[in-house]
Amino acid sequence: MATLSEPVVPVQDVEGGTPLSARAPSEIGSDTTSGERSLKGEDDPSRSVAYLDALAAPSSAKQLAWAALAEMVGTAFLVIFTTGAVVNATATAAGTSSLTEINLLSGLGLVLGILLAGPRSGAHLNPAISLAVAINRPTSLPWFKLPIYWAAQLAGGLAGGGLVYGAWQVPIRTFERVQGIVRGTDASAISAGSFTCYFPAPGAISPNTNQWVNETVSHVMAFLCEAIGTAILACVVAGVLDRRVAKHIDKESVIRALVIGLTLFMVETLLGPLTTGCFNPARDFGPRLVTLFAGWGRVAIPGPRTGFWIYIVAPLVGGPIGMAFYDHILSRM
């Protein structure tokens, strides 16, 4: 996800050396300073979009190392809250959380991850967002830094999923024993689904939801849902960093973080029953590796319907499209 914080070193106003963060809201966007970038290097907002340089990766090797650590920690926070909410709803007798409550915790986990990682890395926290930035805003994330961000995000997803599994492994095994679930069979997707994503969502296959079956959601539909949801997320990320939008919402980190977190909550609520609502390869693949190592076997990879790849490829398609839609269409209106 995108950061809602300033870079580590305060960006200086080219006119007077005043940190950009100290400028009044009315001053933000009045010119393209060193703290902003233009997609085409032009000042005419009708021809290019100038955006707050909050997505920029650090320049030195030391800063890049800290940025990678920040991406790992921020992604881990997102995964901890996302998977933890689902485990609580699945594996405990008191787990009465609704889909709305689970998605809300996921969105708030993203907000916390953004606020923690933002000052160091730009807080992408999502390989799809990093790819979107590299394609659409290459001055912010050069291509050679993309694999470093991806590796850090995957490590964060793996660490977050591992921590949740370590804390909840006994209740999960108790749930499986009581329900007669054998780990590694198709039926164990209901417990593995606390960590990784399937289509349709395991909870949707029940008499309470009109008796959905696997074929209710095809591979094509799942791919489209994941791509569209990620595109919406990337479009909002691009929008909240537009300097003209910043005039209206100021540059408050919390406000922008809440906007992005709320967007995740909304698209997860809308598309969650169809695909579990991933929209982030690191959020799925890291915890999916945890389930693979923990004994779920083929239910983890390749998945009951061999569709695990959708949660990697579809966001990487949708993210750049969503950011490009904002940068090249909405920003010119």
Secondary structure per residue as TSV (DSSP state, phi and psi in degrees):
chain	resnum	aa	ss	phi	psi
A	1	M	-	360.0	169.7
A	2	A	-	-90.9	151.6
A	3	T	-	-76.8	157.3
A	4	L	-	-121.3	29.2
A	5	S	S	-129.9	166.3
A	6	E	-	-80.5	161.1
A	7	P	-	-60.0	167.7
A	8	V	S	-59.1	-49.0
A	9	V	S	-88.2	123.7
A	10	P	-	-54.5	132.4
A	11	V	-	-75.2	129.0
A	12	Q	B	-92.9	141.1
A	13	D	-	-70.1	128.8
A	14	V	T	-65.2	-19.1
A	15	E	T	-84.6	-40.1
A	16	G	T	-139.9	9.2
A	17	G	-	75.8	12.8
A	18	T	-	-81.7	130.1
A	19	P	B	-53.8	137.0
A	20	L	G	-58.2	-32.0
A	21	S	G	-67.6	-17.7
A	22	A	G	-92.6	-4.9
A	23	R	S	-74.2	151.2
A	24	A	-	-69.1	154.3
A	25	P	T	-55.4	-34.5
A	26	S	T	-69.1	-21.0
A	27	E	T	-84.9	-23.4
A	28	I	T	-65.7	125.5
A	29	G	T	89.1	1.7
A	30	S	S	-73.0	-20.0
A	31	D	S	-154.6	164.9
A	32	T	-	-90.6	97.5
A	33	T	-	-90.0	-177.6
A	34	S	T	-67.0	-13.7
A	35	G	T	-91.8	4.2
A	36	E	E	-130.6	165.2
A	37	R	E	-134.3	149.5
A	38	S	E	-112.7	135.9
A	39	L	S	-61.1	-27.9
A	40	K	S	-121.9	6.3
A	41	G	S	73.7	21.7
A	42	E	-	-113.7	156.2
A	43	D	-	-95.7	-14.2
A	44	D	-	-74.0	110.5
A	45	P	T	-64.0	-16.8
A	46	S	T	-79.3	-13.8
A	47	R	T	-112.0	-18.8
A	48	S	-	-153.6	160.3
A	49	V	-	-108.2	123.8
A	50	A	E	-96.6	130.3
A	51	Y	E	-128.6	152.3
A	52	L	E	-61.9	134.5
A	53	D	T	-80.6	51.2
A	54	A	T	-87.0	-13.7
A	55	L	S	-93.7	-0.8
A	56	A	-	-70.6	139.0
A	57	A	-	-82.0	151.8
A	58	P	-	-67.7	161.2
A	59	S	S	-95.6	-44.7
A	60	S	S	-79.4	161.9
A	61	A	H	-63.3	-38.9
A	62	K	H	-64.9	-45.2
A	63	Q	H	-64.2	-37.1
A	64	L	H	-64.9	-38.1
A	65	A	H	-64.1	-43.6
A	66	W	H	-65.3	-36.7
A	67	A	H	-63.7	-42.2
A	68	A	H	-61.9	-41.3
A	69	L	H	-64.4	-40.1
A	70	A	H	-64.3	-40.6
A	71	E	H	-62.0	-39.7
A	72	M	H	-64.8	-47.4
A	73	V	H	-66.5	-44.4
A	74	G	H	-63.0	-42.1
A	75	T	H	-65.9	-38.2
A	76	A	H	-61.0	-41.8
A	77	F	H	-60.2	-45.3
A	78	L	H	-58.9	-47.1
A	79	V	H	-68.0	-38.8
A	80	I	H	-58.7	-46.9
A	81	F	H	-72.8	-36.5
A	82	T	H	-68.9	-54.4
A	83	T	H	-70.8	-36.1
A	84	G	H	-60.8	-39.0
A	85	A	H	-64.8	-40.0
A	86	V	H	-71.0	-41.7
A	87	V	H	-59.7	-43.2
A	88	N	H	-59.6	-39.6
A	89	A	H	-75.2	-25.8
A	90	T	H	-93.0	-45.5
A	91	A	H	-99.9	0.1
A	92	T	S	-120.0	149.1
A	93	A	T	-65.1	-28.1
A	94	A	T	-90.3	2.9
A	95	G	-	-76.0	84.7
A	96	T	-	-105.4	16.0
A	97	S	-	-61.3	135.9
A	98	S	-	-86.6	170.4
A	99	L	H	-58.0	-39.2
A	100	T	H	-63.4	-43.5
A	101	E	H	-66.6	-39.7
A	102	I	H	-62.9	-45.8
A	103	N	H	-67.3	-33.1
A	104	L	H	-65.4	-43.4
A	105	L	H	-62.1	-38.1
A	106	S	H	-62.3	-45.2
A	107	G	H	-63.6	-40.9
A	108	L	H	-69.8	-33.3
A	109	G	H	-62.0	-37.2
A	110	L	H	-65.3	-41.7
A	111	V	H	-57.7	-46.9
A	112	L	H	-63.5	-42.4
A	113	G	H	-60.8	-40.3
A	114	I	H	-63.9	-46.8
A	115	L	H	-66.0	-33.1
A	116	L	H	-75.2	-45.1
A	117	A	H	-89.1	-21.7
A	118	G	H	-50.1	-51.3
A	119	P	H	-63.6	-21.6
A	120	R	H	-97.9	-40.6
A	121	S	H	-123.1	-14.2
A	122	G	-	94.7	-9.3
A	123	A	-	50.4	56.8
A	124	H	-	-68.2	-51.2
A	125	L	-	58.2	20.4
A	126	N	S	-162.2	117.0
A	127	P	H	-55.8	-31.4
A	128	A	H	-67.4	-37.4
A	129	I	H	-69.9	-41.2
A	130	S	H	-61.1	-42.6
A	131	L	H	-64.6	-40.5
A	132	A	H	-61.4	-40.6
A	133	V	H	-67.1	-44.0
A	134	A	H	-61.6	-35.9
A	135	I	H	-78.0	-47.9
A	136	N	H	-92.1	-23.4
A	137	R	-	-137.9	63.2
A	138	P	T	-62.0	-21.1
A	139	T	T	-70.1	-22.1
A	140	S	T	-84.0	-34.8
A	141	L	S	-141.3	93.3
A	142	P	-	-58.5	151.5
A	143	W	G	-60.1	-33.7
A	144	F	G	-68.9	-17.8
A	145	K	G	-89.3	-13.0
A	146	L	H	-59.8	-46.8
A	147	P	H	-60.9	-31.3
A	148	I	H	-66.7	-43.4
A	149	Y	H	-64.5	-43.5
A	150	W	H	-61.6	-45.1
A	151	A	H	-62.7	-41.1
A	152	A	H	-65.6	-40.9
A	153	Q	H	-65.9	-42.2
A	154	L	H	-63.1	-41.9
A	155	A	H	-62.1	-38.9
A	156	G	H	-65.0	-40.7
A	157	G	H	-64.5	-41.0
A	158	L	H	-65.7	-42.9
A	159	A	H	-66.9	-44.5
A	160	G	H	-62.7	-45.7
A	161	G	H	-63.6	-39.1
A	162	G	H	-65.4	-39.6
A	163	L	H	-64.9	-42.9
A	164	V	H	-65.9	-42.6
A	165	Y	H	-64.3	-41.5
A	166	G	H	-59.6	-37.9
A	167	A	H	-76.8	-30.3
A	168	W	H	-112.2	7.7
A	169	Q	H	-61.9	-37.2
A	170	V	H	-68.8	-49.0
A	171	P	H	-59.4	-34.6
A	172	I	H	-66.1	-45.8
A	173	R	H	-65.4	-35.3
A	174	T	H	-63.7	-43.7
A	175	F	H	-59.4	-44.9
A	176	E	H	-64.1	-40.4
A	177	R	H	-65.1	-43.9
A	178	V	H	-65.3	-37.6
A	179	Q	H	-85.7	-2.4
A	180	G	T	69.5	30.3
A	181	I	-	-91.3	128.3
A	182	V	-	-100.0	117.4
A	183	R	T	-60.7	130.8
A	184	G	T	104.9	-15.4
A	185	T	S	-88.5	166.7
A	186	D	G	-57.7	-34.4
A	187	A	G	-64.6	-22.7
A	188	S	G	-77.2	-1.1
A	189	A	H	-60.5	-25.6
A	190	I	H	-67.0	-34.3
A	191	S	H	-87.1	-38.3
A	192	A	H	-64.0	-28.2
A	193	G	T	-65.4	-9.8
A	194	S	T	-68.7	-22.0
A	195	F	T	-113.0	-32.9
A	196	T	S	-128.5	178.9
A	197	C	-	-113.0	145.4
A	198	Y	-	-139.0	162.9
A	199	F	S	-130.5	132.1
A	200	P	S	-65.6	168.6
A	201	A	-	-56.8	135.8
A	202	P	G	-51.3	-36.9
A	203	G	G	-68.4	-16.0
A	204	A	G	-83.2	-14.9
A	205	I	S	-91.1	82.6
A	206	S	S	-161.1	162.7
A	207	P	G	-61.2	-21.1
A	208	N	G	-76.6	-9.8
A	209	T	G	-125.4	49.6
A	210	N	T	59.2	27.8
A	211	Q	-	53.4	55.2
A	212	W	-	-62.3	149.0
A	213	V	-	-120.9	171.4
A	214	N	G	-53.5	-40.5
A	215	E	G	-69.9	-6.9
A	216	T	G	-59.7	-34.7
A	217	V	S	-121.0	114.0
A	218	S	-	-80.0	169.5
A	219	H	H	-60.4	-41.2
A	220	V	H	-64.1	-45.3
A	221	M	H	-63.3	-42.2
A	222	A	H	-61.8	-42.7
A	223	F	H	-61.8	-45.8
A	224	L	H	-63.3	-42.0
A	225	C	H	-61.7	-45.6
A	226	E	H	-67.4	-39.6
A	227	A	H	-67.6	-43.9
A	228	I	H	-65.6	-44.7
A	229	G	H	-61.2	-42.0
A	230	T	H	-68.6	-36.2
A	231	A	H	-62.8	-42.2
A	232	I	H	-60.8	-45.2
A	233	L	H	-61.7	-46.5
A	234	A	H	-65.9	-36.1
A	235	C	H	-63.7	-41.9
A	236	V	H	-68.1	-40.0
A	237	V	H	-56.2	-47.8
A	238	A	H	-62.5	-39.5
A	239	G	H	-65.7	-44.1
A	240	V	H	-71.7	-12.4
A	241	L	T	-99.8	1.1
A	242	D	B	-69.7	131.6
A	243	R	H	-62.6	-28.3
A	244	R	H	-72.0	-35.2
A	245	V	H	-67.8	-36.8
A	246	A	H	-61.2	-26.8
A	247	K	H	-61.8	-32.2
A	248	H	H	-91.5	-35.1
A	249	I	H	-105.3	7.3
A	250	D	T	63.4	-168.9
A	251	K	T	-112.0	25.4
A	252	E	-	-65.6	124.0
A	253	S	H	-58.9	-42.5
A	254	V	H	-63.7	-39.8
A	255	I	H	-63.4	-48.0
A	256	R	H	-67.9	-36.7
A	257	A	H	-62.1	-42.0
A	258	L	H	-65.7	-36.5
A	259	V	H	-62.8	-45.4
A	260	I	H	-68.7	-42.8
A	261	G	H	-62.6	-39.2
A	262	L	H	-65.3	-36.4
A	263	T	H	-62.8	-44.3
A	264	L	H	-60.6	-43.7
A	265	F	H	-57.8	-42.6
A	266	M	H	-69.5	-45.3
A	267	V	H	-72.1	-31.6
A	268	E	H	-66.7	-40.3
A	269	T	H	-66.3	-38.3
A	270	L	H	-71.5	-44.6
A	271	L	H	-108.8	-5.4
A	272	G	H	-53.9	-46.6
A	273	P	H	-61.6	-24.7
A	274	L	H	-80.9	-43.2
A	275	T	H	-131.6	5.8
A	276	T	-	78.3	-12.2
A	277	G	-	70.4	76.1
A	278	C	-	-95.2	-72.2
A	279	F	-	62.7	20.4
A	280	N	-	-160.9	106.5
A	281	P	H	-57.3	-36.7
A	282	A	H	-68.8	-36.0
A	283	R	H	-64.4	-30.9
A	284	D	H	-94.0	-49.2
A	285	F	H	-71.8	-35.8
A	286	G	H	-60.5	-57.0
A	287	P	H	-61.6	-30.0
A	288	R	H	-63.3	-37.8
A	289	L	H	-63.9	-35.8
A	290	V	H	-60.4	-45.9
A	291	T	H	-66.0	-33.6
A	292	L	I	-62.9	-46.8
A	293	F	I	-71.1	-23.8
A	294	A	I	-88.5	3.0
A	295	G	I	110.5	4.3
A	296	W	I	-79.6	-15.2
A	297	G	G	58.0	-128.4
A	298	R	G	-66.6	-18.1
A	299	V	G	-68.2	-28.0
A	300	A	T	-80.1	-56.5
A	301	I	T	-138.3	121.0
A	302	P	T	-88.5	2.5
A	303	G	-	96.9	159.2
A	304	P	T	-55.6	-30.6
A	305	R	T	-118.1	21.0
A	306	T	S	51.1	38.9
A	307	G	-	-112.7	16.6
A	308	F	T	-61.1	-29.3
A	309	W	T	-63.3	-24.5
A	310	I	H	-61.0	-37.4
A	311	Y	H	-76.4	-6.5
A	312	I	H	-100.8	-50.7
A	313	V	H	-76.1	-44.6
A	314	A	H	-60.2	-45.9
A	315	P	H	-62.1	-35.4
A	316	L	H	-69.7	-20.3
A	317	V	H	-84.5	-46.5
A	318	G	H	-71.0	-37.1
A	319	G	H	-58.8	-55.5
A	320	P	H	-60.6	-35.2
A	321	I	H	-64.5	-44.2
A	322	G	H	-63.7	-43.0
A	323	M	H	-69.3	-38.7
A	324	A	H	-64.6	-37.8
A	325	F	H	-59.4	-41.2
A	326	Y	H	-71.9	-50.6
A	327	D	H	-61.9	-37.5
A	328	H	H	-106.7	-7.4
A	329	I	T	-125.8	-66.1
A	330	L	G	-62.1	-38.1
A	331	S	G	-69.6	-15.4
A	332	R	G	-94.4	-2.6
A	333	M	-	-75.6	360.0
